[in-house]
Amino acid sequence: MAAHASWKGFLKLSLVSVPVKAYTATATSNDITLHQLHAKTHTRIQYKKFAPEVGEVSADEIVKGYEYDKGQYVIINEDELDKLRTESDKSIRIDGFIKPEELGSVYYGGRTYYLTPDGPVGQKPYNLLLKGMQSNGVCAMAEVVISQKEQVVLVRPVDGLLAMTVLNRKDEVKAASAFKDEITETPSTEAEVSLTDTLIKASMLKDFDFGRYKDVYKQKLTSLIQLKIEGKEVVQVRDPEEPKIINLMEALKRSVAEAQAATGSAAPAEDTEEEAEEKKKAKAGLKQAPSAKPEKAAAAASSGARKKKAV
């Protein structure tokens, strides 16, 4: 079955207008839905639209309104909403281009859509824009009306297509600085910094494949449902108990060893702070130990030789 376009309109850059269709990039059809049931009868819980002094109402009896004062509403009709819409509301209006790193990922908060040409007339301008963005390594900042709301979106090349991601506006995102006082600077030893660096390098994902991440909870839920259907008992499987490590250095050393074992790499283990201190003392002791002077050593050797001849 062909995918159903979520939106149709135009992708506009200055005087260039590209007819496009938008398809939701995320798939939710495989989600498992648990319905609410009455505990005793197992019948579905229903949510009916109800108005005081009227009772249950049908959809054609419902209008939209805005509460401008307590209990006071102004009614907004659909035809009045349509009058607010212009031709530009049916367009993704490109404001300009930026480098991907200029926009923080914290603003990627909305749904992503794949954009495709809508009809033969859109093929050439679509491909020109796509290839131009790819060769320049840029994304486009744009605005579009989706679900009766003006949205800021990012249009970027993704796997040979243009993708449009709805963004959170700056005033909708809390600044990271608001939480900086939650972090306290703590002193770290050279050994701790070195081990942390080693752990990160040993944990690098080679040939990264995002497909490795599966919905394990969904798999477990599917198994649970099947067990219940078959009337079998559900047995809890406990996670293996993690070893209790209180010392940070010990935790880092064990983590490094596990990461290196998993990747097949090996590196000499870092000394703990106490071990490093002992080695420093030992080296200092060797440097300070008095050594025999050359003339004394020669005299001792000569004396030994004379003793041997006398014997």
Secondary structure, 3 states (H helix, E strand, C coil): CCCCCCEEEEEEECCEEEEEEEEECCCCCCCCCCCCECCCCCCECCCCCEECCCEECCHHHCCEEEEEECCEEEEECHHHHHHHCCHHHHEEEEEEEECHHHCCHHHCCCCEEEEEECCHHHHHHHHHHHHHHHHHCCEEEEEEEECCEEEEEEEEEECCEEEEEECCCHHHCCCHHHHHHHCCCCCCCHHHHHHHHHHHHHCCCCCCCHHHCCCHHHHHHHHHHHHHHCCCCCCCCCCCCCCCCCCHHHHHHHHHHHHHHHHCCCCCCCCCHHHHHHHHHHHHHHHHCCCCCHHHHHHHHHHHHHHHHHC
